[in-house]
Amino acid sequence: MKKNGLLKSAAVLSLGGILAKGIGALYRIPLTGILGGYGMGLYQMAYPLFCVLLTFSSAGIPSALARVIARETATGRGSGQTLGTALKLFALLGLCGTALMCLFAPYMSGLQGDGGLLPCYYALAPSVFFVALIAVYRGYFQGKSNMVPTAVSEIAEEAVKSGFGLYFANRFAETPAVAVAYCLLAVTLSELCALVYLMLRSRGEEVRQPLFARRTAPSELLFSALPVMASAALLPLSQAVDSVLLVRLLGRSERAVSLYGLFSGAAVPLVSLPATVCYGLAAASVPAVSGAFARGNAEEGRSRALRSLCFTLAFAAPCAAGLFFFARPAVSLLYGGLGPAETDTLVLLVKALSVSAASLAGVNTLSACLTGMGRAKQAALSMLAAVLAKFALQFVLVPRFSAVGAAIAANVCYLVAFLLDLYYTVKKKRVKKYDHGHRFGNEEGGRIGAGDRRDEKGAEGARAQYVARRSEPV
């Protein structure tokens, strides 16, 4: 993918992300005013388990499948059969995720100490299945460098969720727990609408497989997606732990639920907005980087990854500064329905979290690039180290600094992940020397050992065999 193609694809997804998040932000403003701090706390407490199961059944699928499709496209193979295989495989995982959410709902609501969460979990459960299929379609289109279906489906999700959510919130405003359950049902309806659109959109795609082409086995897709899913699962899993741990550290009271709601339901989404806008660069980087590595040009792949990071930080860093210096006007504009005490708390949280607007955006882009490089395992290890650092700091800081301590711990988490991902992105694999019996090289092209007296023609032949081998799909 050329530079202009990368920017065009990123622009399409970023524009879709801006419109979708704009709708979501406009939705959050009246929703926060209707549900209040306690209602938003319930709303956010239902999401972590949902996000964990969603991650294991669907997160990482777009990046992993896009990498496979991009490699098939780069080597002239068809990808229609791969789409069908992926749909069957991840539909099964999605069904398992929905069943597990229904099964664990009573236990999770008991751990969180609020029985009103049980219907919330049941309302969200079907979304796990729908999103698994949505992720497959998005990965297919992204691998083809067609970002329009993903952008349109994201906008459709937010529009449907916002419309139904506000209707339900106003309809059941007198009983916050019931209103929250119906608002989460609106999420399920939005995912169903997005899935229907993508299914209709895929009918216009050429899906025939070339004759004698090697088919991609389900195990190949699964093992390609597993490291990406593991990396993507760690952050939602930590948020699920946060929904229990932070509320307990904050005091296990209605005040604690309200603080958690302001932190995770208002401050975090606001700070995450620049990362969401930059999502287009992350998604567009996967086929670009993967295609370069598939052709045996690792240096070009790393160059594309670093270019994507520079574009990301050029947008996200000024946003982080803006959130710090203009936190109060932003909170007053977006969350005018909050009381004075809640407004002051939210302003403090946004300022404390503002640095994460840049680091989180960088983490998303670098993780996607590592997936394109075939280094999703390293991205998972980076996030694991970051999450462990966050938990350690929460135990120390939250009892002393309340929700601000949670914000500081989150900042450290994203910074650790960013630095480790950057290290793995620029790091070259160790160049190995080979004897006569070994195949040629590694991702850097390798080099022939001093004792190897093969002539130049033999070396070039070995290199050609290596590049051909690298061009085969994962």
PEVEN-V449613 format. One record per pair of residues at least 12 apart in sequence whose ideal C-beta (glycine too) atoms are under 8 Angstrom apart, sorted by the first residue. I is the first residue (numbers start at 0). J is the second residue. D is the distance in Angstrom with one decimal. If there is no record, write none. Layout:
I:J:D
I:J:D
This chain:
0:144:6.1
0:283:7.6
0:286:6.0
0:287:4.0
0:290:6.1
0:303:8.0
2:306:7.4
4:144:6.7
4:287:7.7
5:283:5.4
5:284:7.2
5:287:5.0
5:303:7.0
5:306:7.8
5:307:7.3
6:310:7.7
8:144:5.6
8:146:4.8
8:279:7.1
8:282:7.6
8:283:3.8
9:146:7.9
9:279:4.1
9:280:4.3
9:282:7.7
9:283:4.2
9:284:7.9
9:307:7.8
9:310:7.4
10:279:6.6
11:146:4.2
11:147:6.0
11:150:5.5
11:279:6.6
12:146:4.6
12:149:6.2
12:150:5.5
12:278:6.2
12:279:2.9
12:280:7.9
12:282:5.4
12:283:6.5
13:276:5.5
13:277:6.8
13:278:7.1
13:279:3.5
13:280:7.0
14:150:6.6
14:279:7.6
15:146:7.6
15:149:6.8
15:150:2.5
15:151:6.8
15:153:5.1
15:154:5.8
15:279:7.4
16:150:7.5
16:153:6.6
16:275:5.1
16:276:5.3
16:278:5.1
16:279:6.1
17:276:5.5
18:150:8.0
18:154:5.2
18:157:7.9
19:150:8.0
19:153:4.3
19:154:5.0
19:156:6.9
19:157:4.4
19:275:8.0
20:157:7.5
20:272:5.8
20:275:5.1
20:276:6.9
22:154:7.1
22:157:4.1
22:158:5.8
22:161:5.5
23:157:5.0
23:160:7.8
23:161:7.0
23:268:7.8
24:268:7.8
24:272:7.3
24:333:6.5
25:161:7.1
26:157:7.2
26:160:7.1
26:161:3.8
26:164:6.3
26:165:6.8
27:264:8.0
27:265:7.4
27:268:6.8
27:333:7.3
27:334:7.9
28:333:5.5
28:334:6.5
28:335:7.4
28:336:7.4
29:165:6.2
29:168:7.7
29:336:7.5
30:42:8.0
30:164:6.4
30:165:6.8
30:168:5.8
30:182:7.1
31:264:7.5
31:265:6.6
31:334:5.5
31:336:6.0
31:337:6.8
32:334:7.8
32:335:7.5
32:336:2.7
32:337:7.7
33:165:7.9
33:168:4.6
33:169:6.6
33:172:5.5
33:178:7.2
33:336:7.9
34:168:6.4
34:175:5.8
34:178:6.3
34:179:6.5
34:182:7.7
35:175:7.0
36:256:7.6
36:257:3.6
36:260:5.1
36:261:6.3
36:337:7.5
36:341:5.8
37:175:6.2
37:253:6.1
37:256:6.0
37:257:5.9
37:260:7.1
38:175:4.0
38:176:8.0
38:178:6.6
38:179:5.6
38:260:7.8
39:260:4.0
39:261:7.6
39:264:4.3
39:265:7.1
40:256:3.8
40:257:5.8
40:259:5.5
40:260:3.3
40:264:7.0
41:113:6.6
41:115:6.1
41:116:6.3
41:119:6.7
41:175:6.9
41:176:6.4
41:179:4.7
41:256:7.4
41:260:7.8
42:119:7.8
42:179:5.0
42:182:6.5
42:183:7.3
42:260:7.4
42:264:6.3
43:242:7.3
43:259:6.8
43:260:5.6
43:263:4.6
43:264:4.1
44:111:5.5
44:113:7.1
44:116:6.1
44:242:4.9
44:246:7.7
44:256:7.4
44:259:7.2
45:116:5.6
45:119:4.0
45:120:6.1
45:123:6.3
45:179:7.3
45:183:6.1
46:123:7.9
46:238:7.6
46:242:7.9
47:235:6.6
47:238:4.6
47:239:3.4
47:240:7.7
47:241:6.9
47:242:4.4
48:100:6.5
48:103:6.6
48:104:7.7
48:107:5.1
48:120:6.8
48:239:5.5
48:242:8.0
49:100:6.6
49:120:7.5
49:123:4.8
49:126:7.0
49:127:7.1
50:235:3.6
50:238:6.3
50:239:6.9
51:232:6.6
51:235:5.0
51:236:5.0
51:239:4.9
52:96:4.2
52:97:7.9
52:99:5.8
52:100:5.2
52:127:5.2
53:96:6.8
53:126:7.4
53:127:5.5
53:130:5.6
53:235:7.2
54:228:6.5
54:231:5.3
54:232:3.9
54:235:4.9
54:236:7.3
55:92:7.3
55:96:6.4
55:228:6.2
55:232:5.7
56:89:6.9
56:92:4.4
56:93:4.8
56:95:6.8
56:96:3.7
56:127:5.6
56:128:7.8
56:130:7.6
56:131:4.7
57:89:6.7
57:92:7.6
57:93:6.6
57:96:7.8
57:127:7.5
57:130:4.9
57:131:4.2
57:133:7.4
57:134:4.0
58:134:7.3
58:227:7.8
58:228:5.8
58:231:3.8
58:232:6.3
58:235:7.4
59:224:5.4
59:226:7.9
59:227:3.2
59:228:3.8
59:229:7.7
59:230:6.9
59:231:4.6
59:232:7.9
59:370:7.8
59:375:7.6
60:85:7.4
60:89:5.9
60:131:7.3
60:134:3.9
60:135:5.8
60:137:7.9
60:138:5.3
60:224:5.7
60:227:7.8
60:228:7.5
61:134:5.3
61:137:4.6
61:138:3.9
61:141:5.8
61:149:7.7
61:282:6.8
62:138:7.1
62:227:5.3
62:282:7.5
62:285:5.2
62:367:5.7
62:370:4.5
62:371:7.8
62:375:7.9
63:138:6.9
63:220:7.4
63:223:4.9
63:224:3.8
63:227:4.6
63:228:7.6
63:370:6.7
63:375:7.5
64:81:7.7
64:85:5.7
64:134:7.9
64:135:6.4
64:138:3.0
64:139:6.2
64:141:7.9
64:142:6.2
64:220:7.0
64:223:7.9
64:224:7.2
65:138:4.8
65:139:7.8
65:141:4.1
65:142:4.0
65:282:7.3
65:285:4.7
65:286:5.6
65:289:7.6
66:142:7.2
66:223:6.8
66:285:5.7
66:286:7.4
66:289:4.5
66:370:6.1
66:371:5.9
66:373:7.8
66:473:7.0
67:81:6.3
67:142:6.8
67:215:6.4
67:219:7.6
67:220:6.6
67:223:5.9
67:472:5.5
67:473:6.2
68:81:6.5
68:138:7.0
68:139:6.0
68:141:7.7
68:142:2.5
68:143:6.2
68:286:7.5
69:142:4.8
69:144:7.7
69:285:7.0
69:286:3.6
69:289:4.6
69:290:5.3
69:293:7.3
69:371:7.9
70:289:6.0
70:290:7.4
70:293:4.7
70:470:7.2
70:471:7.8
70:472:4.6
70:473:6.8
71:142:7.8
71:215:7.5
71:472:5.5
72:142:6.8
72:143:6.7
72:286:7.8
72:290:7.8
73:289:7.9
73:290:4.8
73:293:4.6
73:294:6.6
73:470:6.9
74:293:6.7
74:470:4.7
74:471:7.2
74:472:7.3
75:209:7.7
76:209:6.6
76:212:5.1
76:213:7.4
76:472:7.2
77:205:8.0
77:206:7.7
77:207:6.2
77:208:4.3
77:209:4.8
77:212:5.8
78:139:7.0
78:142:6.9
78:143:7.5
78:206:7.8
79:204:7.7
79:205:7.1
79:206:2.9
79:207:5.6
79:208:5.4
80:206:7.8
80:208:4.5
80:214:5.5
80:215:7.0
81:139:7.8
81:214:7.9
81:215:4.6
81:220:7.3
82:135:7.1
82:136:8.0
82:139:4.9
82:201:7.4
82:206:6.4
83:206:7.7
84:214:7.6
84:215:6.1
84:216:7.5
84:217:5.5
84:220:6.3
85:135:4.7
85:138:7.3
85:139:7.3
85:220:5.5
86:132:6.5
86:135:5.3
87:217:7.4
88:217:4.8
88:220:6.0
88:221:6.4
89:131:4.7
89:132:6.9
89:134:6.9
89:135:5.3
90:128:7.3
90:131:6.4
90:132:5.9
92:131:5.9
93:127:5.7
93:128:3.9
93:129:7.4
93:130:7.1
93:131:2.9
93:132:6.5
94:128:5.5
96:127:3.8
96:128:7.0
96:131:6.9
97:124:5.0
97:125:5.9
97:127:4.6
97:128:4.7
100:120:6.1
100:123:7.0
100:124:4.3
100:127:5.9
101:120:7.4
101:121:6.4
101:124:5.1
103:120:7.9
104:116:7.8
104:117:5.7
104:120:3.6
104:121:6.2
104:124:7.5
105:117:6.2
107:120:6.8
108:120:6.7
110:243:5.5
111:242:6.2
111:243:6.0
111:246:7.0
112:246:7.4
112:251:6.5
113:256:7.6
115:176:3.4
115:179:7.4
115:180:7.9
118:176:7.7
118:177:7.7
118:180:4.2
119:176:8.0
119:179:5.8
119:180:4.9
119:183:5.1
121:180:7.9
122:180:5.1
122:181:7.2
122:183:4.3
122:184:4.1
122:186:7.8
122:187:6.4
123:183:4.9
123:184:8.0
123:186:6.2
123:187:6.4
124:187:7.9
125:187:5.0
125:190:7.9
125:191:7.8
126:186:5.7
126:187:4.6
126:190:4.7
129:187:7.2
129:190:3.9
129:191:5.5
129:193:7.6
129:194:5.0
130:190:5.5
132:194:5.5
132:197:7.9
133:152:6.7
133:190:6.5
133:193:5.6
133:194:5.3
133:197:6.1
136:148:7.0
136:152:7.8
136:194:7.8
136:197:3.9
136:198:7.3
136:200:7.7
136:201:6.0
137:149:4.6
137:152:7.0
137:197:7.3
139:201:7.3
139:204:7.9
140:200:7.9
140:201:8.0
141:282:5.4
141:283:7.7
141:285:6.8
141:286:6.7
142:285:7.9
142:286:5.7
143:204:7.8
144:283:7.5
144:286:5.5
146:279:6.9
146:282:6.8
146:283:6.7
148:196:7.7
148:197:5.9
148:200:4.9
148:201:7.9
149:282:7.1
151:196:6.8
151:200:7.9
152:193:4.3
152:196:5.6
152:197:5.5
153:193:7.6
155:189:7.4
155:192:5.6
155:193:5.2
155:196:5.7
156:189:4.5
156:190:6.6
156:192:7.3
156:193:4.7
157:189:7.2
158:189:7.8
159:185:7.3
159:188:5.9
159:189:3.9
159:192:4.8
159:193:7.8
160:185:5.1
160:186:5.5
160:188:7.5
160:189:3.8
161:185:8.0
162:185:7.8
163:184:7.6
163:185:3.6
163:188:5.5
163:189:7.3
164:182:4.5
164:185:4.1
164:186:7.7
167:181:3.5
167:182:5.5
167:184:7.1
167:185:6.0
168:181:7.5
168:182:5.6
213:471:7.9
213:472:8.0
215:472:6.1
219:472:7.1
219:473:6.5
222:473:7.9
223:473:4.8
226:375:3.6
226:376:4.6
226:378:7.6
226:379:5.6
227:370:5.3
227:375:4.5
227:378:7.7
229:375:7.8
229:379:4.4
230:366:6.1
230:375:5.9
230:378:4.4
230:379:3.8
230:381:7.9
230:382:5.4
231:366:7.9
233:379:6.9
233:382:4.3
233:383:5.8
233:386:5.2
234:382:6.4
234:386:7.0
236:386:7.7
237:386:4.5
237:389:6.5
237:390:7.2
237:412:7.8
238:263:7.2
240:390:7.3
241:259:8.0
241:263:7.1
241:393:7.8
241:405:7.5
242:259:7.2
242:263:7.6
244:390:7.6
244:393:6.6
245:259:5.5
245:262:7.4
245:393:7.0
245:397:6.5
245:402:7.9
245:405:5.7
246:259:5.3
248:393:6.7
248:394:7.5
248:397:4.2
248:398:5.9
249:397:6.7
249:401:6.5
249:402:6.9
257:341:7.2
258:344:7.1
258:401:6.8
258:402:4.7
259:402:7.6
261:341:6.2
261:344:5.7
261:345:5.1
261:348:6.4
261:402:7.0
262:348:5.7
262:402:4.8
262:405:5.8
262:406:7.1
265:330:8.0
265:334:6.0
265:345:5.5
265:348:7.8
266:345:6.1
266:348:3.9
266:349:5.2
266:352:5.5
266:406:7.2
267:352:6.9
267:409:7.6
269:322:7.2
269:329:7.0
269:333:7.1
269:349:6.0
270:322:6.3
270:349:6.6
270:352:4.5
270:353:6.4
270:355:5.4
270:356:5.0
270:359:7.4
271:356:7.6
271:359:6.3
272:318:7.5
272:356:7.5
273:314:6.5
273:315:4.3
273:318:4.0
273:319:7.1
273:356:4.7
273:357:7.3
273:359:7.9
273:360:5.3
274:315:6.9
274:356:7.1
274:359:4.5
274:360:4.0
274:362:7.9
274:363:5.3
276:314:6.9
277:310:7.9
277:311:4.7
277:314:6.0
277:315:6.0
277:360:4.6
277:363:6.7
277:364:6.4
278:363:6.6
280:307:5.0
280:310:5.6
280:311:5.4
280:364:5.6
281:307:7.4
281:311:7.7
281:363:4.8
281:364:4.6
281:366:7.4
281:367:3.9
281:368:7.8
282:367:6.6
283:307:7.7
284:303:6.7
284:304:6.5
284:307:4.4
284:364:6.5
284:367:5.2
284:368:5.1
284:371:6.2
285:367:5.3
285:368:7.6
285:370:5.9
285:371:4.5
286:371:7.3
287:303:5.0
287:307:7.8
287:371:7.1
288:300:4.7
288:303:5.3
288:304:5.4
288:368:5.2
288:371:3.2
288:372:5.9
289:370:7.9
289:371:4.0
289:372:7.7
289:373:7.9
291:303:6.1
292:371:6.9
292:372:5.8
292:373:6.5
292:442:6.8
292:469:7.4
293:469:6.6
293:470:5.3
294:466:7.1
294:469:7.9
294:470:6.9
295:442:7.7
295:444:7.2
295:465:7.1
295:466:4.1
295:469:5.2
295:470:7.5
297:372:7.8
297:427:7.5
297:428:8.0
297:442:4.4
297:443:5.7
297:444:7.8
298:443:7.9
300:371:7.0
300:372:6.0
301:372:7.7
301:424:6.7
301:425:6.6
303:368:7.7
304:365:7.2
304:368:3.6
304:369:8.0
304:371:7.4
304:372:7.2
304:424:5.3
305:424:7.1
305:425:7.3
307:364:5.4
307:368:6.2
308:361:6.2
308:364:5.5
308:365:6.2
308:368:7.5
308:421:7.5
308:424:7.6
311:360:5.2
311:361:5.9
311:363:7.9
311:364:4.5
312:357:6.2
312:360:7.3
312:361:6.0
314:360:7.5
315:356:5.8
315:357:4.4
315:360:3.8
315:361:7.0
316:357:4.7
318:356:5.2
318:357:7.4
319:353:5.1
319:354:5.8
319:355:7.6
319:356:3.9
319:357:4.3
320:353:7.6
322:349:5.9
322:350:7.5
322:352:7.8
322:353:4.0
322:356:5.7
323:350:5.4
323:353:4.0
323:354:7.8
326:346:4.9
326:349:4.3
326:350:4.8
326:353:7.1
327:346:4.9
329:349:7.0
330:342:6.0
330:345:5.1
330:346:5.1
330:349:6.3
344:402:7.0
347:403:6.3
348:402:5.9
348:403:6.8
348:406:5.5
351:403:5.3
351:406:3.8
351:407:6.4
351:410:7.4
352:406:4.7
352:409:6.4
352:410:6.7
354:410:5.4
354:414:7.7
355:409:6.0
355:410:5.3
355:413:4.8
358:410:7.4
358:413:4.0
358:414:5.1
358:416:7.7
358:417:4.6
359:413:4.8
361:417:4.8
361:420:7.6
361:421:7.6
362:382:7.9
362:413:5.8
362:416:4.8
362:417:5.0
362:420:6.0
365:378:7.5
365:417:7.0
365:420:3.7
365:421:6.1
365:424:5.5
366:378:4.5
366:382:7.6
366:420:6.1
368:424:5.9
369:420:6.3
369:423:6.0
369:424:6.3
372:424:7.5
373:473:7.0
374:423:5.8
377:419:7.9
377:420:7.7
377:423:4.1
378:420:6.1
378:423:7.2
380:419:7.5
381:415:7.5
381:416:5.1
381:419:3.6
381:420:5.1
381:423:6.8
382:416:5.3
384:415:6.0
384:416:7.6
384:419:6.3
385:411:7.9
385:412:4.6
385:413:6.9
385:414:8.0
385:415:4.1
385:416:3.8
385:419:7.3
386:412:6.3
388:408:7.9
388:411:5.6
388:412:6.1
388:415:5.3
389:408:4.7
389:409:6.4
389:411:6.4
389:412:3.7
390:408:7.8
392:404:7.5
392:407:6.7
392:408:3.8
392:411:5.8
393:405:6.2
393:408:4.7
396:408:5.8
427:443:5.7
428:441:5.5
428:442:5.3
428:443:6.2
429:441:7.8
430:443:5.5
430:445:6.2
430:446:5.9
431:445:6.5
432:446:6.8
432:447:7.5
432:448:3.8
432:449:7.9
433:445:6.8
433:447:6.9
433:448:6.0
433:451:7.0
434:448:6.6
434:450:7.2
434:451:6.8
435:451:6.3
435:453:7.4
438:461:6.9
438:464:7.0
438:465:6.4
438:468:7.6
439:458:7.2
439:461:3.4
439:462:5.5
439:464:6.8
439:465:4.6
440:461:7.6
440:462:6.6
440:465:5.1
442:469:7.6
444:462:7.1
445:465:7.4
